[in-house]
Amino acid sequence: MLFADKIRQLREERKLLQCHLAAVLDKDTPMFSKIERGEQPAKHTQVIAIAKILTADENELLTLWLADKLLDVLEGEKELGAKVMIIVQQNIKE
C-alpha cells in the first residue's frame, strides 16, 4: 500500500478531509476512503488528479501506484517475483 499510505500522509499534512478529495474526484467519501486504505485501486487519471489536489509530485505518486500494482500481481511469489522484476526491467522500452 505504498500509494495509499503516501496519499494519506500528504492529505493529513495538508489538513484536508477525505470528503474534499472525494468531491474533486467526483467520488463519494467512502469510495475515496477505500482508495486511501488500499482496498480499492485508483485509476491512472485519479492518481494524476490526486497529485494535483495535494500539490504532490505526479511521477512519485504514479511510481508508487504502479509499484503497488506489481506487488499485488507478485504476491506470494517471492522467489519468482525477483526474477520477474529483472525481466521486466530488461524489457522496459524507453
Secondary structure, DSSP 8 states (H G I E B T S, - for coil): -HHHHHHHHHHHHTT--HHHHHHHTT--HHHHHHHHHTSS---HHHHHHHHHHTT--HHHHHHHHHHHHHHHHTTT-HHHHHHHHHHHHHH---
